[in-house]
Every structure is written in C-alpha cells, then in structure tokens.
Amino acid sequence: MSDWCTIESDPGVFTELCEQIGVSGVEFTEVYSLEEQSIEALKGRTFGLIFLFKWMKEEDTRSTLAPEESPVFFAKQVITNACATQAILSVLLNAEGVQLGPELSEFKAFTSDMDYEMRGLTISNSESVKKAHNSFQRMSSFEIVQDDSAEKEDAFHFISYIWNKGKLYELDGLKAGPILIGESSEEQWLSQIRPEIQRRMQACQAAPSADGKSEIRFNLMAIVEDQRLTLDKAILEARHYRHKVSIKLVSVGEDLELEDDLDDDDCPASVPAFEDLAEDAKLLQQALQEQSDKIAMLKSAKEQELQKREKWRMENARRRHDFVPFVLCAMKHLARKGKLTGAYARAHRAAEEAKAKAQEKKAEVAAA
C-alpha cells in the first residue's frame, strides 16, 4: 500500500501544496470551458494545464520520447496516489519564470542527468514533497477498512500539458516518456492544445459506465501567475501613468496635488514617456480620471483575490480537521432526546433504496 494519500482536485489545495514545497508566484484556476473566449483569458499568464479524468486501460499508439530525445523534465510515476503532485511538478519543472524555491531548484539540478525511472524514484523519496502532499490527508479518529467484497471505487488520473521551446507536450507519468503533440508558438499553444483535450473528454464520455450515463467526471486546471502579483503590477503601472499625467498637467498650468509619490526609475516600460503625453489640459484630465478609475477597479479586484485566498485557507483547515468527535457528540445528544433510532432508520432506508436503484441500473445496462 502506498504511503502517499489521495488528495482532492481543488485550486486551493494545489496552490497551498506548491507553497509548502517552496514555490511562489503561482496559483491554480479551474478552466470551465474550452471556448475560445475562455482560452484567450488564459493567454500570457499560463505555465501549464493539469487534466483529471477517469482512468481506463487504453491502447495508445502514440510514440514517446526517450531521455536523449527529450528536452523536457519527465518522470515515471512509480508510486500510487501521487499522480496529482507529479503532474504539478511536471509543469513547474518545465516552466520558465516560475520561482521554484531552493528545494525544487536543487531537485531539478540533482535529477537533470537521471533517466525517467530514477526521477520518479527520487520524487517518491523526497520527504518535503511527500510531507506537503500528505498534509491534505483526510483526518479521522477511526480507520475505515473496506470490505473485500465491496465495489471498487473508480480510479482517476492526472496528466499535464505544457509548452516548451516551441513545442507542445503531454506528460503522463504512466507512459514510457513524454508525448510530442506538435509545434506551436507561445502565443497560440493554448488554442492548439484544445483539440487534444477535447479528444480526451470525448473518450471519457464515450466509455461505458455502470449506470449507462456518459462520464462527465473530468476536470481541467491551469497553473497561472499568482493573481495578486498580476494585479499589483497593473496597479503600479496605472499609478505611474497617473503620476506622469499629473506632472504634465502641472507643467501646462493646472493646479492640482500629486496623489502618488513614485520613483521614475521604477516606471514600467509600458507607460508612455512624459514627452509622448498630450499637451491639451482637457485630454490630460480625461486620462487622469481614466487611470484613477482603473486603479480603483484593480484594487477592488485585488481585495477579491485576498478574500479568495482566505476562503482557500479556511477550506484547507476544514479538510485537515477531524469531525468525528463532533459527529459522535451530535449522535449522543440525539440519543438522549430519543431521536437517534428514528434518524438512523430513515438514513438506512434511504441508503438501501439508493443501493437498489443502482443495482437495477447495472442490471439494465448488462442486459442491453
């Protein structure tokens, strides 16, 4: 049995996992649609994609790259339950501009000359990575042992999609090596990867299921720049723009107080030069108002991001909390009031009815 637990596919979980390993400046966001508009929103800030799907035995005739052919980091998955963390590492260790931190930077350098199998073994033996992964293990005062005759749960798997030096890759730790999907520019790779993800989704939906319904349990996430950093950059740019416009207004005779105390040496290159600004006071006033409105909007968005992070923090704390003592206490109170037996009977009846319906559907599917 693996000593790596299964973890929930959730942006807050994965973001905190990265932070525990020492990575900074990234976060995860769910991709709800593959429409062009949704893909466009990700362009310019996405390091890679993580796709979760129901694992099924498949015949994949696509060729894989040997270590000497591949310029990307790839590791074989040699332990169960670690596919989520391994898919995340596959993106982070191949992305440009990600602040890996000392732990992963050392890991990347240490494994650079290893083959795929040895890299997988090195991941499995990394105490810091395993500790971060297992920190999301569900807590319970009791150990629940599954009956051998009980129905096995479906297995799910994570894979990664990345762009690296003009080429698209699929990284699946259960395959023999990375799969080269094709060539692409950095600007277009997300649009060009859409057909491959759609193919995966259609394969999941077409696969037979026990209840006869299409399989819809898949999930796509993007690893993007920490939106707090993105907004901070945009706010700084708008403040510098407003500062230059304010100085220009003073230079043309307008009487106003400067709102920003900024060093011009820190001004982003995207802000127009002082001499390129309009000379007309009315146009300058309009530009001043536009930048002030933009700053207010960006600060509001930043506040929403801070609230999202707080929500993630609370949800992760609940994931780690053992609720069994609370449930036992509630059951004791129900028993004292004489309501426990009735509540149990209703719950048991509902469970048996649901089980019977599931078995009926299975029989119908088998007979079809």
Secondary structure, DSSP 8 states (H G I E B T S, - for coil): --SS------HHHHHHHHHHHT-BSEEEEE----SHHHHHHHTTSEEEEEEEEE------------TTT--S------STT-HHHHHHHHHHTT-SS-B-HHHHHHHHHHTTTS-HHHHHHHHHT-HHHHHHHHTT----SS-----TTS-----EEEEEEEEETTEEEEE-TTSSS-EEEEE--TTTHHHHHHHHHHHHHHHHHHS--TTS------EEEEEEE-HHHHHHHHHHHHHHHHHHHHHHHHHTT----------GGG--TTS--GGGS-S-HHHHHHHHHHHHHHHHHHHHHHHHHHHHHHHHHHHHHHHTS--HHHHHHHHHHHHHTT-HHHHHHHHHHHHHHHHHHHHHHHHHHHH-
